[in-house]
């Protein structure tokens, strides 16, 4: 945990006396809290992590999760746990005043800090100067340690196993809800700690909406489908999309699938450390732009992946100037969406290596027609 704290401070232009990460109530938890304090379970609602330039970390917790917190910090001398109560000398306010004495400069992770917590900190530390610590937190999270990659790899293995099994689950008359539920059940059965986002299953024209919410549409012969889903494993997410066709072939969507595959391969051919995210996106977009489906790839090529399914950065979008680095984990997910007909998206998770990348997701990517 010390290295992660040091990385935060190393990438801050302003040098605060401390960086404070504060959790509200679920789902308004600062995932960066769990980046600095690597604890396998618990919500830690209302808990605060105070990081210091020397790499040390103070963590507050309620009695509810005190045992979990102490176990997580047991073998790390740089982490100290403070069990707080509602009031008195062990209250959260009293502990934070002791940890942040005088007139400190305090770094805050603004993207994940609630307004309520900001007002609370202003009242608690009236003489403090608050500065934006987003850049340091973001960079520390973006470069994954080997242990983090292994957790994402495990999540991806679970997702890939389910992706491989989807064809065997398809039955005429089943609803999008039913398929999504079966996929999520299997992820949990294979060791996931839950889904990393609401499972997307879109049949027919619904597959042309990238962020569609599974509904009551029934599977009928002759339609395409997009299945976009992910598993959580010990707080780390995977994100995988596979597209299938049920029953008689749709010749146009077969060509669309071939084009999306080619676009993904073109992006992967230039994906490596030292390249800007927009260059990778453009490689995929150029393939699609050269076809009759020009303009139907309507989102960025990919996003960072980690503690959150959209981990904040880096992005592989058309305007992303961020330079990719070894250790980053990103998705690569081109798609083509024909409104009123159907869509195709192929999404994989990869980790940037010294000279290129490594697949974390392994389910087959090719066009697959499933017998009705």
C-alpha positions as CSV (number, residue, x, y, z in Angstrom):
1,X,0.0,0.0,0.0
2,X,3.0,2.3,0.6
3,X,3.9,2.3,-3.0
4,X,0.4,3.4,-4.1
5,X,0.4,6.3,-1.6
6,X,3.8,7.4,-2.8
7,X,2.6,7.3,-6.4
8,X,-0.3,9.6,-5.6
9,X,2.1,12.3,-4.2
10,X,4.7,11.8,-6.9
11,X,2.2,12.9,-9.6
12,X,0.8,16.0,-7.8
13,X,2.1,19.4,-8.9
14,X,0.9,20.9,-5.6
15,X,2.4,19.1,-2.6
16,X,-0.3,18.8,0.1
17,X,0.3,17.8,3.6
18,X,-2.1,14.9,3.2
19,X,-4.6,13.4,0.8
20,X,-8.0,12.6,2.1
21,X,-10.4,10.0,0.5
22,X,-13.8,9.9,2.1
23,X,-16.6,7.4,1.6
24,X,-20.3,8.4,1.8
25,X,-22.9,5.6,1.7
26,X,-23.2,3.0,-1.0
27,X,-23.1,3.5,-4.0
28,X,-21.3,6.8,-3.3
29,X,-18.0,5.2,-2.2
30,X,-14.7,6.5,-3.4
31,X,-13.1,3.5,-5.1
32,X,-9.7,5.2,-4.7
33,X,-10.2,4.5,-0.9
34,X,-10.0,0.8,-1.8
35,X,-7.0,1.4,-4.1
36,X,-4.9,2.9,-1.2
37,X,-6.4,0.6,1.5
38,X,-6.5,-2.9,-0.1
39,X,-9.2,-4.6,1.9
40,X,-11.0,-7.5,0.3
41,X,-14.5,-7.0,1.8
42,X,-16.8,-4.6,3.5
43,X,-18.5,-1.3,2.4
44,X,-16.6,1.1,4.8
45,X,-19.4,3.6,4.5
46,X,-18.4,6.8,6.2
47,X,-14.8,5.7,6.5
48,X,-11.8,8.0,5.6
49,X,-8.3,7.3,4.4
50,X,-5.7,9.9,5.2
51,X,-2.6,9.4,3.1
52,X,0.8,11.1,3.9
53,X,3.8,12.0,1.8
54,X,6.0,9.4,3.5
55,X,3.8,6.6,2.2
56,X,1.9,6.0,5.5
57,X,-1.9,5.7,5.6
58,X,-4.4,6.2,8.4
59,X,-7.8,4.6,8.0
60,X,-10.9,5.2,10.0
61,X,-13.6,2.6,10.4
62,X,-16.7,2.0,12.4
63,X,-16.8,-1.0,14.8
64,X,-18.9,-2.7,12.1
65,X,-15.9,-3.4,10.0
66,X,-13.1,-3.1,12.5
67,X,-12.0,-6.7,12.4
68,X,-11.8,-6.7,8.6
69,X,-9.8,-3.5,8.6
70,X,-7.3,-4.8,11.2
71,X,-6.8,-8.0,9.2
72,X,-6.1,-6.1,6.0
73,X,-3.5,-3.9,7.8
74,X,-2.0,-6.7,9.9
75,X,1.1,-7.2,7.8
76,X,1.6,-3.6,6.6
77,X,3.5,-1.4,9.1
78,X,2.6,1.7,7.0
79,X,-1.1,1.4,7.7
80,X,-2.8,2.4,11.0
81,X,-6.5,1.6,11.8
82,X,-8.6,4.0,13.9
83,X,-11.9,2.6,15.1
84,X,-14.2,5.6,15.6
85,X,-17.4,6.1,17.5
86,X,-20.3,8.5,17.2
87,X,-19.0,11.0,19.7
88,X,-16.3,11.7,22.3
89,X,-12.5,11.5,21.9
90,X,-12.8,8.6,19.5
91,X,-15.3,10.3,17.2
92,X,-14.5,10.6,13.5
93,X,-14.2,14.4,13.8
94,X,-11.8,14.2,16.8
95,X,-9.6,11.6,15.0
96,X,-9.4,13.6,11.8
97,X,-8.4,16.8,13.7
98,X,-5.6,14.8,15.3
99,X,-4.5,13.4,12.0
100,X,-4.7,16.9,10.3
101,X,-3.5,19.4,12.9
102,X,-2.7,23.1,12.4
103,X,-3.4,24.6,9.0
104,X,-2.8,21.8,6.5
105,X,-3.0,21.8,2.8
106,X,-5.3,18.8,2.0
107,X,-5.6,17.1,-1.3
108,X,-9.1,15.8,-2.2
109,X,-10.2,13.4,-4.9
110,X,-12.9,15.7,-6.3
111,X,-14.5,13.3,-8.9
112,X,-15.5,10.8,-6.2
113,X,-16.0,13.2,-3.2
114,X,-19.6,13.9,-2.4
115,X,-20.7,17.6,-1.9
116,X,-21.9,16.6,1.6
117,X,-18.4,15.3,2.6
118,X,-16.8,18.5,1.1
119,X,-19.0,20.7,3.3
120,X,-18.3,18.5,6.3
121,X,-14.5,18.8,5.8
122,X,-14.8,22.6,5.4
123,X,-16.5,22.8,8.8
124,X,-14.1,20.3,10.4
125,X,-10.9,22.0,9.1
126,X,-11.8,25.7,8.7
127,X,-8.2,26.8,8.3
128,X,-7.3,24.1,5.7
129,X,-6.5,24.8,2.1
130,X,-8.1,22.2,-0.2
131,X,-6.4,21.3,-3.4
132,X,-7.3,18.9,-6.2
133,X,-5.5,15.6,-5.9
134,X,-7.3,14.0,-8.9
135,X,-4.2,13.7,-11.1
136,X,-2.1,11.8,-8.5
137,X,-4.9,9.5,-7.6
138,X,-5.9,8.8,-11.2
139,X,-2.3,8.0,-12.3
140,X,-1.7,5.7,-9.3
141,X,-4.9,3.8,-10.2
142,X,-4.1,3.7,-13.9
143,X,-0.8,1.8,-13.6
144,X,-1.8,-1.6,-12.2
145,X,0.4,-3.6,-9.9
146,X,0.8,-7.3,-10.8
147,X,-1.5,-8.3,-8.0
148,X,-4.2,-6.0,-9.4
149,X,-3.8,-7.4,-12.9
150,X,-4.2,-10.9,-11.5
151,X,-7.5,-10.0,-9.9
152,X,-8.7,-8.5,-13.2
153,X,-7.4,-11.6,-15.0
154,X,-9.5,-13.8,-12.6
155,X,-12.6,-11.7,-13.2
156,X,-11.9,-11.9,-17.0
157,X,-11.6,-15.7,-16.8
158,X,-15.0,-15.9,-15.1
159,X,-16.5,-13.6,-17.7
160,X,-14.9,-15.5,-20.5
161,X,-16.2,-18.8,-19.3
162,X,-19.7,-17.4,-19.2
163,X,-19.2,-15.8,-22.6
164,X,-18.2,-19.2,-24.0
165,X,-21.4,-20.8,-22.5
166,X,-23.9,-18.2,-23.8
167,X,-24.8,-20.1,-27.0
168,X,-25.8,-23.1,-24.9
169,X,-28.2,-21.0,-22.9
170,X,-30.2,-19.6,-25.8
171,X,-33.7,-20.9,-26.3
172,X,-36.5,-19.5,-28.4
173,X,-39.0,-17.6,-26.3
174,X,-36.6,-16.7,-23.5
175,X,-36.5,-13.0,-22.5
176,X,-33.5,-10.7,-22.3
177,X,-34.1,-10.6,-18.6
178,X,-33.9,-14.4,-18.4
179,X,-30.7,-14.6,-20.3
180,X,-29.1,-11.8,-18.2
181,X,-30.1,-13.5,-15.0
182,X,-28.6,-16.8,-16.1
183,X,-25.4,-15.2,-17.1
184,X,-25.1,-13.4,-13.7
185,X,-25.9,-16.6,-11.8
186,X,-23.1,-18.4,-13.6
187,X,-20.6,-15.7,-12.9
188,X,-21.4,-15.9,-9.2
189,X,-21.3,-19.7,-9.4
190,X,-17.8,-19.5,-10.9
191,X,-16.4,-17.3,-8.2
192,X,-17.5,-13.7,-8.9
193,X,-18.3,-11.4,-6.1
194,X,-21.1,-10.0,-8.2
195,X,-21.6,-8.3,-11.5
196,X,-19.5,-5.2,-12.3
197,X,-22.4,-3.4,-14.0
198,X,-26.0,-4.0,-15.1
199,X,-25.8,-6.8,-17.6
200,X,-26.7,-5.7,-21.1
201,X,-28.6,-8.2,-23.2
202,X,-30.3,-6.8,-26.4
203,X,-32.2,-8.9,-28.9
204,X,-32.8,-7.8,-32.5
205,X,-33.2,-4.0,-32.8
206,X,-32.3,-3.6,-29.1
207,X,-28.8,-4.7,-29.9
208,X,-28.2,-1.5,-31.8
209,X,-28.4,0.5,-28.5
210,X,-25.0,0.3,-26.8
211,X,-26.2,1.0,-23.3
212,X,-29.5,-0.9,-23.6
213,X,-31.2,-2.2,-20.4
214,X,-32.4,-5.8,-20.6
215,X,-36.1,-6.1,-20.8
216,X,-39.0,-8.4,-21.7
217,X,-38.3,-8.9,-25.4
218,X,-38.3,-12.5,-26.4
219,X,-35.8,-14.4,-28.4
220,X,-37.1,-15.4,-31.9
221,X,-35.3,-17.1,-34.8
222,X,-33.5,-14.8,-37.2
223,X,-32.4,-12.1,-34.8
224,X,-29.0,-10.9,-33.6
225,X,-28.0,-10.1,-30.0
226,X,-25.4,-8.3,-28.0
227,X,-24.4,-9.5,-24.6
228,X,-22.2,-7.0,-22.6
229,X,-21.4,-8.1,-19.1
230,X,-18.7,-8.3,-16.4
231,X,-17.7,-10.0,-13.2
232,X,-16.3,-8.5,-10.0
233,X,-13.5,-10.5,-8.3
234,X,-12.2,-9.1,-5.0
235,X,-13.3,-5.6,-6.0
236,X,-11.8,-5.7,-9.5
237,X,-13.9,-5.7,-12.7
238,X,-13.9,-7.2,-16.1
239,X,-16.0,-6.1,-19.1
240,X,-16.7,-8.3,-22.1
241,X,-19.1,-8.1,-25.0
242,X,-19.9,-10.9,-27.5
243,X,-22.4,-10.8,-30.3
244,X,-24.4,-13.7,-31.7
245,X,-27.0,-14.6,-34.2
246,X,-29.9,-16.9,-33.4
247,X,-31.4,-19.0,-36.2
248,X,-31.2,-18.3,-40.0
249,X,-28.2,-16.2,-41.0
250,X,-28.6,-12.4,-41.5
251,X,-26.1,-11.8,-44.3
252,X,-25.7,-8.1,-43.6
253,X,-25.0,-8.6,-39.9
254,X,-22.5,-11.3,-40.7
255,X,-20.6,-8.7,-42.8
256,X,-21.0,-6.2,-40.0
257,X,-19.5,-8.7,-37.5
258,X,-16.6,-9.3,-39.9
259,X,-16.0,-5.6,-40.1
260,X,-16.1,-5.1,-36.3
261,X,-13.6,-7.9,-36.0
262,X,-11.3,-6.3,-38.5
263,X,-11.6,-2.9,-36.7
264,X,-10.6,-4.5,-33.4
265,X,-7.6,-6.2,-35.0
266,X,-6.6,-2.9,-36.6
267,X,-6.7,-1.2,-33.2
268,X,-4.8,-4.0,-31.5
269,X,-2.1,-3.7,-34.2
270,X,-1.1,-0.2,-32.9
271,X,-1.9,-0.7,-29.2
272,X,1.3,-0.4,-27.2
273,X,3.0,1.8,-24.6
274,X,3.9,5.2,-25.9
275,X,0.9,5.6,-28.2
276,X,-1.9,8.1,-27.6
277,X,-5.3,6.7,-27.0
278,X,-6.8,8.6,-30.0
279,X,-4.4,6.8,-32.3
280,X,-5.8,3.4,-31.3
281,X,-9.4,4.6,-31.7
282,X,-8.6,6.0,-35.1
283,X,-7.2,2.8,-36.3
284,X,-10.5,1.0,-35.6
285,X,-12.6,3.9,-36.9
286,X,-10.7,4.0,-40.2
287,X,-11.8,0.4,-40.9
288,X,-15.4,1.1,-40.3
289,X,-15.4,4.5,-42.2
290,X,-14.2,2.6,-45.3
291,X,-17.4,0.6,-45.4
292,X,-21.1,1.4,-46.0
293,X,-21.5,1.6,-42.2
294,X,-19.5,4.8,-41.9
295,X,-20.7,6.9,-39.0
296,X,-22.4,3.9,-37.2
297,X,-19.5,3.5,-34.7
298,X,-20.8,6.1,-32.2
299,X,-18.6,5.7,-29.1
300,X,-15.0,5.7,-28.0
301,X,-13.0,2.5,-28.6
302,X,-12.4,1.7,-25.0
303,X,-11.9,2.8,-21.4
304,X,-9.7,2.1,-18.4
305,X,-10.7,-0.9,-16.3
306,X,-9.9,-1.7,-12.6
307,X,-11.7,-1.1,-9.4
308,X,-14.5,0.4,-11.5
309,X,-15.7,-0.8,-14.8
310,X,-15.1,2.7,-16.1
311,X,-11.9,3.4,-14.1
312,X,-11.4,7.0,-14.9
313,X,-8.5,6.8,-17.4
314,X,-6.9,6.3,-19.8
315,X,-9.5,6.4,-22.5
316,X,-9.2,5.2,-26.1
317,X,-11.4,7.8,-27.6
318,X,-11.2,10.1,-30.6
319,X,-9.9,13.1,-28.5
320,X,-7.7,11.2,-26.0
321,X,-4.2,12.6,-26.0
322,X,-3.2,10.5,-23.0
323,X,-0.1,8.4,-23.7
324,X,-0.6,4.7,-22.8
325,X,1.9,3.1,-20.4
326,X,2.9,-0.4,-19.4
327,X,0.6,-1.7,-16.7
328,X,-2.6,0.0,-17.8
329,X,-5.6,-2.1,-18.4
330,X,-8.1,-1.0,-21.0
331,X,-11.0,-2.3,-23.1
332,X,-11.0,-2.5,-26.9
333,X,-14.6,-2.5,-28.1
334,X,-15.5,-1.3,-31.6
335,X,-19.1,-1.7,-32.7
336,X,-21.5,-0.9,-35.5
337,X,-25.2,-0.2,-34.8
338,X,-27.9,-0.2,-37.4
339,X,-31.0,1.4,-35.9
340,X,-34.2,-0.7,-36.3
341,X,-32.2,-3.8,-37.4
342,X,-29.4,-4.8,-35.0
343,X,-25.9,-4.2,-33.8
344,X,-22.5,-5.9,-33.3
345,X,-19.9,-5.1,-30.6
346,X,-16.8,-7.1,-29.7
347,X,-15.1,-6.1,-26.5
348,X,-12.0,-7.4,-24.8
349,X,-9.9,-6.5,-21.8
350,X,-6.1,-6.1,-22.3
351,X,-3.2,-5.2,-20.2
352,X,-0.4,-3.0,-21.7
353,X,2.9,-4.9,-21.6
354,X,6.5,-3.6,-22.3
355,X,6.1,-4.1,-26.1
356,X,2.4,-4.5,-26.7
357,X,-0.5,-6.0,-24.9
358,X,-1.9,-9.2,-23.4
359,X,-5.5,-10.4,-23.7
360,X,-7.2,-10.9,-20.3
361,X,-10.5,-12.0,-21.9
362,X,-10.4,-15.2,-23.9
363,X,-13.9,-16.2,-25.1
364,X,-14.1,-16.8,-28.8
365,X,-14.6,-13.6,-30.8
366,X,-15.7,-15.0,-34.2
367,X,-19.2,-14.8,-35.8
368,X,-21.3,-17.5,-34.3
369,X,-24.7,-18.6,-35.5
370,X,-26.7,-20.5,-32.9
371,X,-29.3,-23.0,-34.1
372,X,-32.8,-22.0,-33.2
